[in-house]
Amino acid sequence: MAAMKKIRLAHPLDAEQAARLRAAEIKDYQAGEEIEVPEVDAIAIINAGYAAGVNPRNPEAVRAALAGRPRAAGKATSAA
């Protein structure tokens, strides 16, 4: 069986989408809720920009999300 991962959602997902993602619990999800899905589907959620606080272009942020580690606050990009 594939490893299951919990991902906090940045956007709502309906029950049909949750079923396609093979969620452990098929239901409507609101933004901010966690969904538990197989790792391959967690990666798809992240790549689609649906994971809260995870920049899919930042490999360390993606690894942290998949490992279930809290993400550190983003670094400032300008010296304002």
C-alpha positions as CSV (number, residue, x, y, z in Angstrom):
1,M,0.0,0.0,0.0
2,A,1.2,3.5,-0.8
3,A,2.4,5.8,2.0
4,M,-0.4,8.2,3.0
5,K,0.4,11.9,3.4
6,K,-1.5,14.6,5.1
7,I,-1.7,17.9,3.2
8,R,-3.3,21.1,4.4
9,L,-5.5,22.6,1.6
10,A,-5.2,26.1,0.3
11,H,-8.5,25.8,-1.6
12,P,-11.7,23.8,-1.2
13,L,-12.1,20.3,-2.8
14,D,-15.4,18.6,-3.3
15,A,-16.1,15.0,-2.5
16,E,-15.7,14.0,-6.2
17,Q,-12.2,15.5,-6.3
18,A,-11.4,13.8,-3.0
19,A,-12.4,10.5,-4.5
20,R,-10.2,11.0,-7.5
21,L,-7.3,11.8,-5.2
22,R,-8.0,8.5,-3.3
23,A,-8.5,10.4,0.0
24,A,-8.8,8.4,3.2
25,E,-12.1,10.2,3.8
26,I,-14.4,11.1,0.9
27,K,-16.1,14.4,1.7
28,D,-16.2,18.0,0.8
29,Y,-13.0,19.7,2.2
30,Q,-12.7,23.4,3.0
31,A,-9.6,25.5,2.6
32,G,-7.4,25.0,5.7
33,E,-8.5,21.4,6.3
34,E,-6.1,18.5,6.0
35,I,-6.6,15.7,3.5
36,E,-4.9,12.4,3.7
37,V,-4.0,10.9,0.4
38,P,-1.4,8.6,-1.2
39,E,2.0,10.2,-1.7
40,V,1.6,10.4,-5.5
41,D,-1.7,12.3,-5.0
42,A,-0.1,14.6,-2.4
43,I,2.5,15.5,-4.9
44,A,-0.2,16.3,-7.4
45,I,-2.0,18.5,-4.9
46,I,1.3,20.4,-4.2
47,N,2.1,20.8,-7.9
48,A,-1.4,22.1,-8.6
49,G,-0.9,24.8,-6.0
50,Y,-3.6,23.4,-3.7
51,A,-1.3,22.8,-0.7
52,A,-1.4,25.7,1.8
53,G,1.9,27.4,2.4
54,V,3.8,25.2,-0.1
55,N,5.5,26.8,-3.1
56,P,5.6,23.9,-5.6
57,R,8.7,25.5,-7.2
58,N,10.6,25.2,-3.9
59,P,12.0,21.7,-3.5
60,E,12.7,22.1,0.2
61,A,9.1,23.3,0.8
62,V,7.8,20.3,-1.1
63,R,10.0,17.8,0.8
64,A,9.0,19.4,4.1
65,A,5.3,19.2,3.2
66,L,5.6,15.5,2.2
67,A,7.5,14.8,5.4
68,G,4.8,16.4,7.5
69,R,7.3,19.0,8.9
70,P,6.0,22.5,9.7
71,R,7.3,25.0,7.2
72,A,9.4,27.9,8.3
73,A,8.2,31.4,7.4
74,G,9.4,32.5,4.0
75,K,12.5,34.6,3.7
76,A,12.1,38.2,2.6
77,T,13.0,38.7,-1.1
78,S,13.8,42.4,-0.8
79,A,15.6,44.7,1.6
80,A,12.7,47.0,2.1
